[in-house]
Amino acid sequence: MDVEKLVKAIAQEVLRQMGEGERKEPTFIIGEKSCPKCQKAVKHLGKGAEVIFPDAAPEAHETLRRIVPYLSIRHMSELAAGRADGPFMELTLAALLAGQRVEVMEFEYKRYSETAPEGLMRLFEEQEAKLASFGLAAMDLSRRETVRIRKPLVTDADVSEAEARGARELLLPEGTQVTPLAVERARDLGMTITRG
């Protein structure tokens, strides 16, 4: 290994370790802690995510990641009209009024995309677009900090695919073989490979 590569490898490792010490902002899940959809949101965020619920009472202007796990048709219509129906939607509207972005994991109306009349679906899509202009938008569920790969051999193509999905960590079963090129690619991207 030449000196330039060694310096680069050391610098990357130092930066990676410094990044591990940084504290991420907590994620505010706007809903009941015991709600199954809220628990689904927590699971999606992954291990190590700091999650708070309305009982922690964050201020509307605090910069936090905010997630509404499920937005009913009624609540979507109310928010699109600038009204809040219920305490969780009041928290959502207050955050939007404070200029904070709010993510929605699931819009109820999308469940009916195969059966609802075209005009009704268009109405709901327009409401979703209006809410997006307020700062409330669908959560990107395809991007995950940790990606689990269940293959006997992991290649650099697998690492690149995980990186495209937003992965910072690859979780592999014990005994999985990883090509040297995949290890190098993961290191270049600042991605951690964990077995277990």
Secondary structure as UniProt FT lines:
FT   HELIX           3..21
FT   STRAND          27..29
FT   TURN            33..34
FT   HELIX           36..45
FT   TURN            47..48
FT   STRAND          51..52
FT   HELIX           54..56
FT   TURN            60..61
FT   STRAND          65..68
FT   HELIX           73..80
FT   TURN            81..82
FT   HELIX           87..97
FT   TURN            98..99
FT   STRAND          102..104
FT   HELIX           108..112
FT   TURN            113..115
FT   HELIX           118..134
FT   STRAND          136..138
FT   TURN            141..142
FT   STRAND          146..148
FT   STRAND          153..154
FT   HELIX           156..164
FT   TURN            165..166
FT   STRAND          169..172
FT   TURN            174..175
FT   STRAND          177..178
FT   HELIX           180..189
FT   STRAND          192..195
//
